[in-house]
Amino acid sequence: MKIGIGSLNKTKVEAVKSACAKLQQTFPYLQNQRFEFVTMGARTPIPDMPLSQEQIIDGAVLRAQYVFKQVPDLDYAIGLEGGTFPLTTPALSPDVLYFLQNWVYVYNGQTGSLGSSPALPLPGTIVRQLYEERRELAEVIDEFSGRHDVRSNQGAFGILTRQLLSRTHTFEISVINAFIPFLNPDYARF
Ligand SMILES: O=P(O)(O)OP(=O)(O)OP(=O)(O)OC[C@H]1O[C@@H](n2cnc3c(O)ncnc32)[C@H](O)[C@@H]1O
């Protein structure tokens, strides 16, 4: 099975590979498949720092569609995008809550499927820098943690959960969620 990945970020590439290994163990008919992965950077018109669920999801979808066009003979192209979003609910109104979340789109050239990670509440200091000062999370989380290149390593998920969840792990969950409707035959039966 040939799979295109719309990123060169190692946390995303590792997440796709480990999700595919787990899916292969879970679905017996995949066990004889050999997986081949092709990675490529994917430019989209979505802002570098997605600040809403719509932007995160559009980023994932456009990356997958771009890769599918560029790479011949793919079975699936996968777009992965991380970002933050605001949430208002009538029960909490007028409070606005802000979360970190990843979205993934798996595309087979005709149809696609979306999956997401858990959503993690963001501290107010980070929210203000993102939504008022319009800074990028990658830069803000490096400063907040005193570390370098967090986005290619444990991610903001890793820093804020003290490694209970890493960026790779949360992308792995998103990839599994997005792939399931393609792979689980129960989806065709019900
Ligand atoms: O090379 P690509 O695939 O673009 O990987 P990226 O690390 O830039 O990741 P995204 O484009 O998916 O994320 C959009 C921006 O959100 C930020 N971001 C999202 N999730 C993050 C995380 O867990 N840790 C650090 N930065 C994150 C970071 O500033 C990114 O530029």
The ligand as a Tripos MOL2 file, in Angstrom:
@<TRIPOS>MOLECULE
LIG
   31    33     1     0     0
SMALL
NO_CHARGES

@<TRIPOS>ATOM
      1 O1          6.1190   21.1400    8.4820 O.co2     1 LIG1
      2 P1          4.6750   21.1060    8.8240 P.3       1 LIG1
      3 O2          3.9710   19.8690    8.4020 O.co2     1 LIG1
      4 O3          3.9110   22.3580    8.4290 O.co2     1 LIG1
      5 O4          4.6310   21.0010   10.4380 O.3       1 LIG1
      6 P2          4.4480   22.1320   11.5590 P.3       1 LIG1
      7 O5          5.2260   21.7220   12.7570 O.co2     1 LIG1
      8 O6          4.6840   23.5030   10.9970 O.co2     1 LIG1
      9 O7          2.9620   21.9440   12.0280 O.3       1 LIG1
     10 P3          1.5370   22.5010   11.4900 P.3       1 LIG1
     11 O8          1.7430   23.2350   10.2040 O.co2     1 LIG1
     12 O9          0.5690   21.3660   11.5270 O.co2     1 LIG1
     13 O10         1.1010   23.4640   12.6370 O.3       1 LIG1
     14 C1          0.7570   24.7840   12.3730 C.3       1 LIG1
     15 C2          1.4620   25.6780   13.3440 C.3       1 LIG1
     16 O11         0.9370   25.4140   14.6300 O.3       1 LIG1
     17 C3          1.9710   25.3210   15.5690 C.3       1 LIG1
     18 N1          1.7870   24.0570   16.2730 N.ar      1 LIG1
     19 C4          0.7240   23.2580   16.1450 C.ar      1 LIG1
     20 N2          0.7820   22.2430   17.0030 N.ar      1 LIG1
     21 C5          1.9350   22.4090   17.6990 C.ar      1 LIG1
     22 C6          2.5550   21.7050   18.7480 C.ar      1 LIG1
     23 O12         2.0090   20.6070   19.2840 O.3       1 LIG1
     24 N3          3.7150   22.1540   19.1950 N.ar      1 LIG1
     25 C7          4.2860   23.2680   18.6880 C.ar      1 LIG1
     26 N4          3.7310   23.9910   17.6990 N.ar      1 LIG1
     27 C8          2.5710   23.5700   17.2220 C.ar      1 LIG1
     28 C9          3.2410   25.5920   14.8710 C.3       1 LIG1
     29 O13         3.4900   26.9560   15.1370 O.3       1 LIG1
     30 C10         2.9320   25.4100   13.4070 C.3       1 LIG1
     31 O14         3.6080   26.3550   12.6450 O.3       1 LIG1
@<TRIPOS>BOND
     1     1     2 2
     2     2     3 1
     3     2     4 1
     4     2     5 1
     5     5     6 1
     6     6     7 2
     7     6     8 1
     8     6     9 1
     9     9    10 1
    10    10    11 2
    11    10    12 1
    12    10    13 1
    13    13    14 1
    14    14    15 1
    15    15    16 1
    16    15    30 1
    17    16    17 1
    18    17    18 1
    19    17    28 1
    20    18    19 ar
    21    18    27 ar
    22    19    20 ar
    23    20    21 ar
    24    21    22 ar
    25    21    27 ar
    26    22    23 1
    27    22    24 ar
    28    24    25 ar
    29    25    26 ar
    30    26    27 ar
    31    28    29 1
    32    28    30 1
    33    30    31 1
@<TRIPOS>SUBSTRUCTURE
     1 LIG1         1 GROUP 0 **** ****
